[in-house]
Amino acid sequence: MSDRHVIVGAGPVGRHVAAQLAERGSEVTVVTRSGTDPGIAGVVAVRADASDADALSRAAAGASVLYNCANPGDYTTWDAVWPPLAAALLQTAKRTGATYAITGNLYPYGSVDGPMSEALPDAATDHKGVLRARLWADARAAHDAGELRAVEVRGSDYMGPGVGANGHISRQIPGARQGKRAWVLGDPDQPHSFTDVQDVARLLVAAAADESSHGRVWHVPSNPPRTQRQALTEVLAAVGLPAAPVSRVPRAVLRLGALASQMLRELGELSYQWTRPYVLDDSAARAHFGLEPTPWPEVCRRTAEQ
């Protein structure tokens, strides 16, 4: 079997997957629309539209694994961008015979009572959750039909190096470093799971390589939940900085903003994630893969230093 790995997307997960594979000596190609060199030794950058199955199939010829690490930059365009992109990824995996390893998220579960395990149904009713659930359902159906080998890993909100403005905690760091108040979505004192982005990459690589893990979802090993206030305070403390004040964005502000902003309307549909406990059960992946999360103090330090 070849040791060629093709990664679609050069965001935080894609870059960490590429770095981990390159470090062990694998042949690694990163496919993006821009073709920008990711700056990782031994990693080849290819410019291609991944929603074009023919172009992607050419880029992925001979690959042993095709990693879906795409994250369409404009949150409001998912309904238009994801279906053709996911269809092209599926078609490419079928054509090339590559294992299809997907970076998922927790949206498909929707609002739940209690910790989220892989045994929960994908029962979201908001359109972002319904969309993400459908993407996995299509891949799982193709897997079950013997058309390809697929696996999906799901983490909670990302922390760690490279997340930056895409993370609920890390986006607060520049202002908090200066002692400015952090304005957060939902209740700052509800327990919430956070996942180190490098742990997402570790599990994605491990799951792709383990045929016994295919055909299902796995949750990324993550540290015990923290509140947003605790997480932000501990990130700052990791680099010797004092706690910053933390406040909730007033509901009235969000409601008024949603009248003019599609982004705020869509965030409103997902507000359940921040108004009640949002806790990941990662016990299955820990037991199957023998993986543990990056120690929390290290997660905090790397989040603060990025």
Protein Blocks (a to p, Z undefined) as FASTA:
>chain_A
ZZbdcdedjbfklmmmmmmmmmnopacddddfklpaehighiacddddfklmklmmmmmg
oiabdcdfbdcfblmlmmmmmmmmmmmmmmmmmmnopacdddddfklnopaedjddfkbc
cfbfbfklmmmmmmmmmmmmmmmnopaccddddddddedehklmmpfklmmmmmmmnopa
cddehjfkbccddddfklmmmmmmmmmmmmklgoiacdddddddddfklmmmmmmmmnop
acdddddddfklmmmmmmmmmklmmmmmmmmmmmcccdddfklmmmmnopacddfklmmm
mmmmZZ
